[in-house]
Amino acid sequence: MRDDSPNSWEARADAHSFYGFTDLPSVNERGAVVLTHGQGPYVFDVHGRQYLDANSGLWNMVAGFDHPGLAEAAKAQYDRFPGYHAFFGRMSDQTVMLSEKLIEVSPYERGKVFYTNSGSEANDTMVKMLWFLGGAEGHAKKRKIITRKNGYHGVTAVSASMTGKPYNEVFGLPLEGFLHLTCPHYWREGREGESEADFTKRLAKELEDMISREGAETIAGFFAEPVLGAGGVIPPPEGYFQAVQAVLRKHGIPLISDEVICGFGRTGAVWGAETYDFMPDAIISSKNLTAGYFPMGAVILGPELTDRLQAASDAIEEFPHGFTASGHPVGCAVALKAIDVILNEGLMENVRALTPKFEAGLSWLLENPNIGEARGKGLMGAVEAVRDKATKTPFEGHLSVSERIANTCTDHGLICRPLGQAVVLCPAFIMTEPQMDEMFTKLDAALRSVFKDVA
Ligand SMILES: *Cc1c(COP(=O)(O)O)cnc(C)c1O
């Protein structure tokens, strides 16, 4: 399986590359998969093996791995103006145009955009904006941030503190003042005999209780993904955002929609907030923003936060924040093209067109006696492995079931990602029906072979 000759790609990867978010026993046994190029939704490794990437890279390569228009947009901008910052009252023309476009496609009539290099930094920036506002508006205690368990908001010290995952304990995180509510996963968290609507009510009540316990005057903001992505693809229970937003509005707490995964088409609309019919006070974007062709994130502020942040900045004549590559001209040119490709070249339409087939595929996998739940929205989905379907009992952790499934998929030329005991599917928006058949057929074969081994 792995090529252990001293100069193999696998040995060279091991020697000098520090793996992040990687199951080390698997990579030790199997070797890293070293990739050279891609074509449509497929990637190719150094041994010439082809894989259908059912995760679009990391959710983001939604236009595939060889979109000519996106590469062209980058090349043209590299030739014209290959780099600049957005400090000191200067910025590239591409940056001006991208901000106009983002507000145009946002749910806001007016607003402003701030750029970062990643989704983590965009969340981090939004938190700093809220802290800045608290201070400027005479509410210095307004610093606490509320998110949900299993929510994923990134890896910087602040965004990791927002992320509700147990692995952050190894870093001594979360930082103080980062609070986590129950994960809004009805199948797992719903109580015996509790309806979905009652589950939603309980979660809204939990938020209300948290606010009164902590004091509304100490809470700066609430961040949520419309569908939890890296938490295992968890759509909200019925009426969730309406219930939660009512509580937040009552206490004047901003609702920030982390649309790093949902934004730009993943759920079948431009924004997850549109899919779930709520109006956030600001939007965090990254990943699909450039279709993965350039690292970039953005904070998109609605009118009220725009005005308040503008006033706070005017008062001290500056907003003292920004990254060297914020609003990078090549990134902005690529994002302008990516938005055009997603919205005007039929990609988002294809998400909608493929969704029924995707849902049918998930339901088909659910027929497997060791799949406890199949869930999703638009072109993001997950199937959850269980030892016992009736009691929802998971497989024993030491069996590493989802790792085994993912590794078996890799052996069959399919890349999909293990997440807890679930396997995630989030294919590229350019996927065709036969490619989707290939994805489900290969995953089904892998599930059967692994469940046979661990039964
Ligand atoms: C990926 C992700 C982030 C972090 O983005 P990075 O670019 O990896 O820093 C933040 N929020 C959500 C919802 C994400 O999926």
The ligand as an ORCA input file, in Angstrom:
! r2SCAN-3c Opt
* xyz 0 1
  C     -13.859     26.132      7.417
  C     -14.695     26.950      8.312
  C     -14.175     28.034      9.027
  C     -12.705     28.316      9.065
  O     -12.193     28.678      7.822
  P     -10.615     28.562      7.574
  O     -10.460     29.166      6.219
  O     -10.263     27.118      7.638
  O      -9.944     29.351      8.624
  C     -15.036     28.829      9.746
  N     -16.353     28.573      9.783
  C     -16.893     27.537      9.135
  C     -18.370     27.324      9.186
  C     -16.084     26.669      8.389
  O     -16.605     25.619      7.776
*
